[in-house]
Amino acid sequence: MDGSSRELETDPHLDDPRWRVAERVAAAALRRFPADILAVAVHGPLAHGDDDGGGDAEVGLLLATYRAGVGPVPATRRVDGVLVDLTVAGADDYLRQTRTLTPLWPLAADRYVTTRALHDPTGWLRTLRDEHLARLARARPAEFSTAARQAWYRGSAAHSRAARLAEWYETDQALLMLGEARLAAATVNGLLTRTYFRDPGDAVRRTGLAGADMTEVGTVLARQAEELAARGRPVDGTVDDLLDG
């Protein structure tokens, strides 16, 4: 591998079996697809360098290919007891994603900004980060508000569904839908404040929604609806508003 991967060999985090698995997967992919792979990187907790290696947290691996549709197939497998989530994407397609603001931006941005190279001879990962940060710098407030409104609809629908299921004593399903409502409300918060999160768990923890009950989540969604209206992106509208987008 290149110099960046050799530097990783001296990293104390290599005592973590997940680092060893990540290195093995990267090396195997480069042997099998040497002409296709542009860069290999770890994302998620391991990329942040402050993960304690405990529990069953997965290894997030990105394989960027020179062209779309080449290289290995995206997959998730457990390897030597370590769950590996392998993302494979054409480099140009992935760069287009990093320039797009969607309602899921708070849950996706960390993959663009915080990576750790296992193979990156051309510095493509730096380009990925810089392209995303440049897009954020150009983004207008209305873009984030529009995305937040779409995320709010998802949260409101999940919250309403959870409330109905609770009334029908479908407790397990109600809890699942309440979890979706919490995450959507956390995503709205991230969009309104331009804050991204490491993962869904981090999102609900940092927004204070991890233990929120039905009433509390409803209160948060109502407050968010007021803020969206104040920003010129009300969640309620007319038939013409709907048809005009």
C-alpha positions in Angstrom: 0.0 0.0 0.0 1.0 3.7 -0.1 2.6 5.8 2.5 -0.6 6.6 4.3 -1.3 3.0 5.0 2.3 2.4 6.2 1.9 5.2 8.7 -1.2 3.4 10.0 0.9 0.4 10.9 2.4 2.3 13.8 -0.9 3.5 15.1 -1.8 2.1 18.6 -5.3 1.6 17.4 -4.1 -1.4 15.4 -4.4 -3.3 18.7 -8.1 -3.0 18.0 -9.1 -6.1 15.9 -11.4 -3.9 13.8 -8.3 -2.0 12.5 -6.7 -5.3 11.5 -9.8 -6.4 9.7 -10.0 -3.0 7.9 -6.4 -3.4 6.7 -7.0 -7.0 5.5 -10.1 -6.0 3.6 -8.3 -3.0 2.0 -5.3 -5.2 1.0 -7.5 -7.9 -0.4 -9.5 -5.4 -2.5 -6.4 -3.8 -3.9 -5.0 -7.2 -4.9 -8.2 -8.3 -6.6 -9.1 -4.9 -8.2 -5.8 -3.1 -8.6 -6.9 -1.1 -11.7 -10.2 -0.1 -10.4 -9.7 1.3 -6.9 -8.8 4.9 -6.4 -9.0 5.2 -2.6 -9.9 3.2 0.4 -10.9 4.8 3.7 -12.3 4.1 7.1 -15.2 6.3 8.3 -17.2 6.5 11.4 -15.9 6.1 15.0 -12.6 4.5 14.0 -11.8 7.5 11.7 -12.3 9.9 14.6 -9.6 8.2 16.5 -11.4 8.3 19.8 -13.3 5.0 19.6 -12.6 2.7 22.5 -12.8 -0.5 20.5 -15.5 -1.9 22.7 -18.8 -3.4 21.9 -19.9 -4.5 18.5 -19.5 -1.3 16.6 -19.0 -1.9 12.9 -16.2 -1.0 10.6 -17.3 1.5 7.9 -15.2 1.2 4.8 -15.4 3.2 1.6 -13.9 2.0 -1.6 -13.8 4.8 -4.2 -13.4 3.4 -7.8 -12.2 5.2 -10.9 -15.5 4.3 -12.7 -18.9 3.5 -11.4 -19.9 -0.2 -11.6 -16.4 -1.7 -11.2 -14.7 -3.2 -8.2 -16.4 -5.3 -5.5 -20.1 -5.2 -4.8 -21.2 -3.2 -1.8 -21.8 -5.6 1.1 -22.1 -6.1 4.8 -20.5 -9.2 6.4 -19.1 -10.2 9.7 -15.4 -11.0 9.3 -13.5 -12.6 12.2 -16.3 -11.4 14.6 -16.1 -7.8 13.2 -19.1 -6.4 11.3 -17.8 -4.7 8.1 -20.0 -2.3 6.1 -18.4 -1.9 2.7 -19.5 1.0 0.6 -18.3 1.0 -3.1 -18.9 4.0 -5.2 -17.5 5.6 -8.4 -15.4 8.6 -7.4 -17.3 11.1 -9.6 -20.7 9.8 -8.3 -19.5 10.1 -4.7 -18.2 13.7 -5.3 -21.7 14.6 -6.7 -23.2 13.3 -3.5 -20.9 15.4 -1.4 -22.1 18.5 -3.3 -25.8 17.7 -2.7 -27.8 18.8 0.4 -30.5 16.4 1.3 -32.8 15.9 4.3 -30.3 13.3 5.5 -27.3 15.6 5.3 -26.8 15.6 9.1 -26.3 11.8 9.0 -24.2 11.7 5.8 -21.8 14.6 6.1 -19.4 12.9 8.6 -18.5 10.4 5.9 -17.4 13.2 3.7 -15.5 15.2 6.2 -13.9 12.6 8.6 -12.1 9.7 6.9 -8.9 8.0 7.5 -7.0 6.7 4.5 -5.9 3.2 4.0 -5.0 3.8 0.4 -5.1 7.3 -1.2 -2.1 7.9 -3.5 -3.8 10.9 -5.3 -5.2 12.7 -2.3 -8.8 12.1 -3.4 -10.1 12.0 0.1 -8.8 15.5 0.7 -10.7 16.6 -2.4 -13.9 14.9 -1.1 -13.7 16.8 2.2 -12.8 20.1 0.5 -15.6 19.8 -2.0 -18.2 19.2 0.7 -16.9 22.1 2.9 -17.0 24.4 -0.2 -20.6 23.3 -0.9 -21.6 24.2 2.7 -19.9 27.5 2.4 -22.0 28.3 -0.7 -25.2 27.0 0.7 -28.0 29.5 1.2 -30.1 29.3 4.5 -33.2 28.5 2.4 -31.6 25.3 1.2 -31.2 24.0 4.7 -34.7 25.1 5.7 -36.2 23.3 2.7 -34.3 20.1 3.6 -35.4 20.5 7.2 -39.0 20.8 6.2 -38.8 17.5 4.3 -37.2 15.9 7.3 -39.9 17.4 9.5 -42.7 15.7 7.4 -41.0 12.4 8.0 -40.8 13.0 11.7 -44.4 14.2 12.0 -45.7 11.2 10.1 -43.8 8.8 12.3 -44.9 10.6 15.5 -48.6 10.5 14.4 -48.3 6.8 13.6 -46.6 6.1 16.9 -49.5 7.8 18.8 -52.1 5.8 16.9 -50.3 2.5 17.6 -50.0 3.4 21.3 -53.8 4.0 21.4 -54.3 0.5 19.8 -51.9 -1.0 22.5 -49.4 -2.0 19.7 -46.6 -1.1 22.1 -43.7 -2.6 20.2 -44.6 -1.0 16.9 -45.3 2.3 18.6 -41.8 2.3 20.1 -40.3 1.7 16.7 -42.2 4.6 15.2 -41.3 6.8 18.1 -37.7 6.0 17.5 -38.1 7.1 13.9 -39.7 10.3 15.0 -36.9 11.1 17.4 -34.3 10.6 14.7 -36.2 12.7 12.2 -36.6 15.5 14.8 -32.8 15.3 15.5 -32.2 15.5 11.8 -34.3 18.7 11.5 -32.4 20.2 14.4 -29.1 19.4 12.6 -30.3 21.0 9.4 -31.6 24.1 11.1 -28.3 24.6 13.0 -26.0 23.2 10.2 -24.8 20.4 12.5 -23.9 17.0 11.4 -23.6 13.9 13.5 -21.5 10.7 13.5 -24.5 8.4 13.4 -28.2 8.1 14.4 -27.3 7.4 18.1 -25.1 10.5 18.2 -27.9 12.6 16.6 -30.5 11.8 19.2 -28.1 12.0 22.1 -26.7 15.4 21.1 -30.1 16.9 20.5 -31.5 15.7 23.8 -34.0 13.3 22.1 -32.6 10.0 23.2 -35.1 9.5 26.0 -37.9 11.8 24.8 -41.4 10.4 25.2 -44.3 10.8 22.9 -45.3 14.2 24.3 -41.8 15.5 24.4 -41.2 14.6 20.8 -44.5 16.2 19.8 -43.5 19.4 21.5 -40.1 19.4 19.7 -41.8 18.9 16.4 -44.3 21.7 17.1 -41.5 24.1 18.0 -39.6 23.1 14.8 -42.7 23.8 12.7 -42.9 27.3 14.2 -39.2 27.9 13.4 -39.6 26.7 9.8 -42.6 29.0 9.3 -40.5 31.9 10.7 -37.8 31.0 8.1 -40.3 31.2 5.3 -40.7 27.4 4.9 -44.0 26.6 6.7 -45.0 23.0 6.9 -48.6 23.7 6.2 -49.9 25.1 2.9 -52.6 25.2 0.3 -53.2 22.8 -2.7 -51.5 25.3 -4.9 -48.4 25.3 -2.6 -48.3 21.5 -2.9 -48.5 21.5 -6.6 -46.0 24.3 -6.9 -43.5 22.4 -4.7 
